[in-house]
Amino acid sequence: MFKHITLLLDGHDTRATYRETKAKMYSYKLKKSGLRTQVCIDINHMVLFVSKSASCKGNNDGTMLVEMGLANKIHEMDCHISTLLEREDSLDVRNFCFPIRKKPGQDLDEHEAIFNTQFGGFRSMIEATFGDLGRTFNKFNNKNPIRTTSKKEVNMMLRLCFLLMNVRNMSNALNLEVQPHHMAWTEDGFDYPRKQAVLVQSQVATVQNRLESGAELLRLQEEFLGMDLSDEDDMI
């Protein structure tokens, strides 16, 4: 499954309205209010981990990566450059390429253009994953905002969506036999089965209901008091 160890990390902006102001939630990508979440995928389009969701304006990708403690997720086996430089005198840090953020209005030089041609496709991979998310789940197609009072709620929904996409992608990659109930979550109106019965809300009596009930009770009492009770009636 794992062709190599390349991982892709990018921020996903979700249209959402929260109790914060529009200014604090403003997303330059959406041009509207939103929540930003960092998403990491591998070469197989499998989502490996997802960060917490935060308001877009004050949480750019760099800030969120620091808060995520990304260094703690990197194993020493992933860091090859420093080891190679120590062992090979003929190698220099300039022998290695690394991605940079292109400055607006500034053209790429010859080496940067070659790098962009060879590895530019990786950037589109994670964007394709975000596009798949929007096509598969209407809630995250960013056509309408998600109204919420909790960022954790939106984050949990996003994690669940990526988990279902992982299961689907894994099934397709391994050619697993898919039963009808396995894909029930893709149908409109689907809801997860509940182990506990849903409690039916009892109707709260209004003042009008109480008045009508009291009037009915008074009528029955008057009918009872007006009954003709004879000695021949059986006593209970």
FILUMBA-17828 format. One record per residue (C-alpha): residue in one letter; x, y, z. Coordinates in steps of 0.25 Angstrom, whole numbers, padded with zeros to 4 digits, always signed. Each point is the difference from the previous one (the first is absolute). Layout:
aXYZ ...
END
This chain:
m+0000+0000+0000 f+0011+0010+0004 k+0008+0004-0013 h+0009+0009+0008 i-0001+0009+0013 t-0004+0013-0007 l-0011+0007+0009 l-0008+0012-0004 l-0005+0010+0010 d-0009+0012-0003 g-0011+0008+0006 h-0015-0002-0003 d-0009+0011+0001 t-0015-0003+0004 r-0011+0010-0001 a-0006+0002+0013 t-0006+0010+0010 y+0004+0000+0014 r-0002+0009+0012 e+0012+0008-0004 t-0001+0012-0009 k+0001-0001-0015 a+0014+0008+0000 k+0006-0011+0009 m-0005-0011-0009 y+0003+0006-0013 s+0006-0010-0010 y+0008+0006-0012 k-0003-0013-0008 l-0015+0000+0002 k-0001+0016+0001 k-0010-0004+0011 s+0000-0005+0015 g+0006-0013+0002 l+0008-0010+0009 r+0014-0005-0004 t+0004-0014+0002 q+0014-0006-0003 v-0001-0013-0008 c+0011-0010-0003 i-0001-0011-0011 d+0010-0010-0006 i+0003-0004-0014 n-0013-0009+0000 h-0009+0011+0003 m-0002-0005+0014 v-0002+0010+0011 l+0009-0003+0011 f-0003+0011+0011 v-0008+0012+0001 s+0003+0012+0009 k-0010+0008+0009 s-0009+0010-0008 a+0002+0015+0003 s-0005+0013-0005 c+0007+0004-0014 k+0004+0014+0002 g+0010-0002+0012 n+0005-0014-0004 n+0008-0001-0012 d+0006-0013-0004 g+0014+0003+0006 t-0006+0004+0014 m-0009-0013+0000 l+0012-0009-0004 v+0008+0005+0012 e-0012-0002+0010 m-0002-0014-0006 g+0014-0003+0005 l+0003-0006-0013 a+0014-0003+0004 n-0005-0011+0009 k-0006-0007-0011 i+0013-0001-0008 h+0008-0013+0003 e+0015+0001+0000 m+0000-0010-0012 d-0007+0011-0008 c+0012+0010+0001 h+0010-0005-0010 i+0007+0013-0004 s+0008+0003+0012 t+0005-0015+0001 l+0004+0001-0015 l+0008+0013+0002 e+0007-0006+0012 r+0005-0012-0008 e+0002+0005-0014 d+0010+0012-0001 s-0003+0001-0015 l-0015+0004+0003 d-0005+0014+0004 v-0013+0005+0004 r-0001+0006-0014 n-0001-0014-0005 f-0014-0001+0006 c-0013+0006-0005 f-0011+0005+0009 p-0013+0007-0003 i-0001+0015+0002 r-0012+0010+0000 k+0000+0008-0013 k-0001+0015+0002 p-0010+0007-0008 g+0005+0007-0013 q+0013-0007+0001 d+0004-0010-0011 l+0006-0014+0003 d+0015-0001-0003 e+0005-0012-0008 h+0002-0010+0011 e-0013+0004+0007 a-0008-0002-0013 i+0006-0014-0002 f-0004-0003+0014 n-0014+0005-0002 t-0001-0008-0013 q+0004-0013+0007 f-0007+0001+0013 g-0011+0010-0003 g-0010-0012-0001 f+0001-0003+0015 r-0007+0013+0003 s-0012-0003-0008 m-0001-0014+0007 i-0005+0006+0013 e-0009+0010-0007 a-0006-0012-0007 t-0003-0006+0013 f-0007+0013+0005 g-0008-0001-0013 d-0004-0014+0002 l-0004+0004+0014 g-0010+0011-0005 r-0006-0010-0011 t-0002-0011+0010 f-0006+0008+0011 n-0009+0012-0002 k+0003+0006+0013 f+0014+0002-0004 n-0002+0005-0014 n+0001+0015+0005 k-0013+0004-0007 n-0007+0003+0013 p+0007+0003+0014 i-0001-0010+0011 r-0007+0007+0012 t+0006-0005+0013 t+0003+0004+0015 s+0012-0009+0001 k+0012-0001-0009 k+0002-0014+0006 e-0013-0004-0007 v+0005+0004-0013 n+0013-0006+0002 m-0006-0014+0004 m-0009+0000-0013 l+0012+0003-0008 r+0008-0011+0006 l-0012-0010-0002 c-0001+0004-0015 f+0015-0002-0002 l-0001-0014+0007 l-0011-0004-0009 m+0008+0004-0012 n+0012-0008+0005 v-0009-0012+0001 r-0005+0002-0014 n+0013+0002-0006 m+0006-0012+0007 s-0011-0009-0005 n+0002+0005-0014 a+0015-0001+0000 l+0000-0015+0006 n-0012-0003-0009 l-0008-0005+0012 e-0014-0005-0002 v-0010+0012+0004 q-0013-0004+0006 p-0013+0009-0002 h+0000+0004+0015 h+0015+0004-0001 m-0004+0011-0009 a-0012+0004+0007 w+0006+0013+0005 t+0001+0005-0014 e-0015+0001-0001 d-0009+0012+0002 g-0006+0001+0014 f+0009-0011+0006 d+0001+0000+0015 y+0008-0009+0009 p-0007-0011+0008 r-0003+0003+0014 k+0002-0010+0011 q-0009+0008+0009 a-0014+0003-0003 v-0003+0014-0003 l-0008+0007+0011 v-0013+0006-0004 q-0002+0014+0005 s-0013+0000+0008 q-0009+0012-0004 v+0000+0011+0010 a-0014+0004+0004 t-0003+0015-0003 v-0009+0009+0008 q-0011-0002-0011 n+0001-0015+0002 r-0001+0001+0015 l-0013+0009-0001 e-0006-0010-0010 s+0003-0012+0009 g-0005+0007+0012 a-0013+0004-0007 e-0002-0014-0004 l+0002-0005+0014 l-0010+0010+0005 r-0010-0005-0010 l+0002-0015+0004 q-0002+0004+0015 e-0013+0007-0003 e-0005-0012-0008 f+0003-0009+0011 l-0006+0008+0011 g-0013+0002-0008 m-0002-0015-0002 d-0012-0007+0006 l+0004-0010+0010 s-0011-0010+0004 d+0000-0011+0011 e+0000-0011-0010 d+0014+0004-0006 d+0011-0009+0004 m+0009+0005+0010 i+0015-0001-0003 
END
